[in-house]
Amino acid sequence: MRVCVVGAGAVGGLIGGRLSASGITTSALARGATLDALRFYGWRVETADGLIGGPVTASDDPGDLGPHDVVLLTVKAHALPGLAPTLAPLLGPDTVVVPAINGVPWWFFDGLGGRYDGLRLKSVDPAGAVAASVPTMRVIGCVVHLAASVTAPGLARHTAGNGLILGAPAGGSDVRIAPLAEVFGKAGFTVTISPRIQNDIWYKLWGNMTMNPISALTGATADRILDDELVNGFVRAVMAEAAAIGERIGCPIAQTAADRNAVTRKLGAFKTSMLQDAEAGRPIELDAMVTVVREIGAAVGLPTPNVDALLGLTRLAARQRDLYP
């Protein structure tokens, strides 16, 4: 199996490095200092057991890399509309695309069933460029439950978790999933196969669509957000709106907001990925995490005043810092 990692940052670097270390042939689409580092050192991942890594063929031109069996998308969601049309050289007739991306993906309503099946999401794919370039028939959904960071160009650090959830957009079984699960499992990941991956996507979103933007807005770690009584109440109000939307589209949440936040509290004083991006001066993934929830709420006829407030405040603060267009 040949795997191309598109976006060799924290998560991409971790997964690519562990795949290569397990013997999988890998390549990477990267640029700048990250590309230089991959070409010089190969994959490098800092783990609790020391530095691991392996060889990688790296380029900033998809044409140099050619078709692969699997293309793993680990770029930020807002980069996909511009990037997706360039990925054609990586895609052969049977290439599987695995988007390991935060938030709600462009294909979310394809195969979901029910009244809203096939709903297009302009907040994550404004002109339809992603859907046109990476049709849902190629996709195996992925939810990432791990944490990593970049300590230097091309150098990822694994900080917590090993979980990857895989599932087909149309649900049920898919013959393409078992080989993927085996490859990721041999690389040290704990792989779960979901019969309905949209449920897992919505559940993860429900848990991080508040912590991420509030941390970017305030600069606070997750523990301080939850320790503030007023902010914690606002978090629960936003989560209630998202849970109601989930119920309406067929992705119910079988947990209370208080219980979910108790799980987050156990993780301690951690910086969310959005806070890390904001501190580094990188654009934030606001649309795939929050704007999309507002869009879906409008589509299904549910008001979202608290989501709207969170979106408006975070968007304004990010625009003041040139972190959001």
Secondary structure, DSSP 8 states (H G I E B T S, - for coil): -EEEEE--SHHHHHHHHHHHHTT-EEEEE--HHHHHHHHHH-EEEEETTEEEEE--EEES-HHHH--EEEEEE-S-GGGHHHHGGG-GGGEEEEEEEEE--SS--TTTTTT--STTTT---TTTSTTSHHHHHS-GGGB-EEEEEEEEEEEETTEEEEEEEEEEEEE-TT-S--TTHHHHHHHHHHTT-EEEE-S-HHHHHHHHHHHHTTHHHHHHHH---HHHHHHSHHHHHHHHHHHHHHHHHHHHHT----S-HHHHHHHHHHT-S---HHHHHHHTT----HIIIIIHHHHHHHHHT---HHHHHHHHHHHHHHHHTTS--
